[in-house]
């Protein structure tokens, strides 16, 4: 499945922890607070659990994290504008399988 995660976090420290974790989990940073990646349901469960843990320790009323599952046919029809690199787009569309650790 393709997972989209976006967040609005006021604390620099927490924001850094979240972004570092998402990169560690194999997601691709598309914008400063937007990540995408092809992951399994098990990985999604682990990511959701870890993000909930991070937020519960450091939460502000204004902090938000949104996780969206994107259907594979939907991502194939999306338009990417900007310098994302074709390998990233091909991976997200399921045309190549790459996992960076």
N, C-alpha and C positions, 0 to 999 in steps of 0.2 A: 504494500500500500504506500501511497505517497502521503506524507504528513507535512502540514504547514504549521509552523509555530511562529506567532508574533507576540510581542510583549511591549508593555509600557511600564517601566520600573524606574522609580525616582532615585533610588539609592545606587550610586556608582558601584559600590562594592557588590551588592546583590546582582546588579545587571552584569557585571563582569563574571561572577560565579555562574550565572545562567548561561551566558554566551559561551564560556569555556566548556561547560558541561555539554551543551548542544553540539559543539564542534567535536568533543571527545566521543559523543554518541554517534557520530558519523553524518550529522546533518550538514547541509551546505548553507553558508551565509549568503543570502540573496541581497539583503540590505542590512543596515545596522541592527535592526530589531526584528528581522524576518528570516526564518530558516526553513528550508525544504529538504526532504530526503525520502528515499525509498527504504522502508523499514518493515519488519514483521510486526504482527500484533503483540507478540511477547515484548519486543523492543519498545513499542508504543506504551505498553503497560508500565515498563520500567522507567521510561522517560516521564510519564505522567506522575508516577509515584515520587520520583526524585525532585521534580519541579514543585510538587505540592509540599514536600518536605522543606525545600529551600524557602518557599513563600511563607510557610507557617512560622518559621523562625525569625523572619525579617520583614513581615508584611506591613505595608502602609495601606490605608484605605484606598488610595489611588492606584496601587500597583495591580497590574492585570497581565495574565498570560492566556493566550487563546491557542488551542490546538484544534486543527481542522484536518479531517481525512479528506483527501482529494481523490476522486475516482480516476483510475488510470486513463480512461477515455477523455476525461475532461482536460487533463494536463497536456494531452497530445494536441488539443485544439487551442491551447493558450498561446498568447503572444508574449514574447520576452523582448523588452526593449532596453538597450544599454549593453554594456560590455560584460556579459555573463560568461562568455566562452562556450563554444559549441559542445565541448565534452560534458559540461554541466547540464546543459539543456537536453542532450541526448540521454544522459543518465536518468534525469528526472522523467523523461518520456518513456523510459524502459528500453531504449534502443541499445544501450550498453550497460553492463553491470560492473560498477566500480565501487569499492568500499575503501575509504581512506581511513587509516587508523593512526 
